[in-house]
Amino acid sequence: MKRIYADNSASTMVSPRALAAMLPFFSDHYANPSAIHECGGQAKKALELARRQVAASLGAMPSEIFFTSGGTESNNWAIFSAAESGSVRGRHIVSAAAEHKAILKPLERLSERGFEITLLTPDRFGRVTPESLKKAVRDDTILVTMMTANNVVGSFSDVQEYCQIVHAKKALFHTDAVQATGHLPLNVRRLGIDLMSLSAHKFHGPKGVGALFVKIPKLPFPLIDGGGQERGARSGTENVPGVVGLAEALTEAVEDLKKNRLFLTGLRDRLIQLVLAVPTAELTGDPANRLPGHASFVFAGLGHGANLVNCLNDEGISVSSGAACSAASKEGSHVLEAMNLNPDLASNALRISLSRYNTMEEVEYIAEKIGFWVPKLQAENSRRENPRFFSRQNVSSAPSEP
């Protein structure tokens, strides 16, 4: 059975182009980029070329790009750095209850240190309205952090309008653009962003490498001390193969952005059309303003979304019930609950995220299997006193494929 991978919001396949760019830096040009000999110089040259590539893809300057281990580090670095630099002026930070845990957890830590955190309630599409942001931002607000696109429901926001509201109060604006980078047009200058986080493995680059954009003349406070790499802002030997792969994957994604967006929107819209024909299926997130390959649903009466995920997995389909970092949790999605969905319904979620490597035939197969399993799971759940997390063997198998 050929496996269909449709969990690209969790992680993507490394593109052949990015992999080819990385390989020489494992075997031929493996020196430390801080070394002053010729081999070190080759690695350093690749590192700085990658920095220029990333900057060009985002409308930034190379000096504004800092390489990290991924989106979580970039988010932590942005938040703690902005808090440190702005604490003289104020100690108020604004964010949203539907943000990723890589935002919410650092904010919890700052709250323990005496910062005042305001978490705004999103609308029914998972976005913060400009009106509620205007009411929340104060003269002592030093940072607003809002994601560009939500990882659970796929809705994207008007970051440019957010920036205008925030800058009117002379605060900094950070965006977690991990889900959006490489999939939506992002020009940090045009949008007015001060800090932006991204992660390579969300746009067909390698895992374990990301970047933080910081608008000059600001310099982030060091999160990691040591040998002074990344212009003294982030110590530790740079992951040269990973950085090269990130840069190449991002360059490729931006070059093909319009083509990929058109293709993925077609797949996504067909998937949504087919799945909404299944009884009790409801689309979550914005029907139109959502990531091109992202579709998210809830189904009443499954017991838990993981039940459907497990059945689809046995059919050769890889999807998720929400964020990958919370996949093992028996609780409902904090994002869906922040959107005021009933907690029982929020726990019956399914997220399908497509990439340019998926096909229309795969989309139709996914929808067919959802249509087969949902009523079976609902019937089984209605017969159980304790419906959560039952064995796959308790449900009769789907007919085998010819």
Secondary structure, 3 states (H helix, E strand, C coil): CCCEECECCCCCCCCHHHHHHHCHHHHCCCCCCCCCCHHHHHHHHHHHHHHHHHHHHHCCCHHHEEEECCHHHHHHHHHHHHHHHHCCCCCEEEEECCCCHHHHHHHHHHHHCCCEEEEECCCCCCCCCHHHHHHHCCCCEEEEECCCECCCCCEECCHHHHHHHHHCCCCEEEEECCCCECCECCCHHHHCCCEEEEEHHHCCCCCCCEEEEECCCCCCCCCECCCCCCCCCECCCCCHHHHHHHHHHHHHHHHCHHHHHHHHHHHHHHHHHHHCCCCCEEECCCCCCECCCEEEEEECCCCCHHHHHHHHHHCCEECECCCHHHCCCCCCCHHHHHCCCCHHHHCCEEEEECCCCCCHHHHHHHHHHHHHHHHHHHHHHHCCCCCCCCCHHHCCCCCCCC
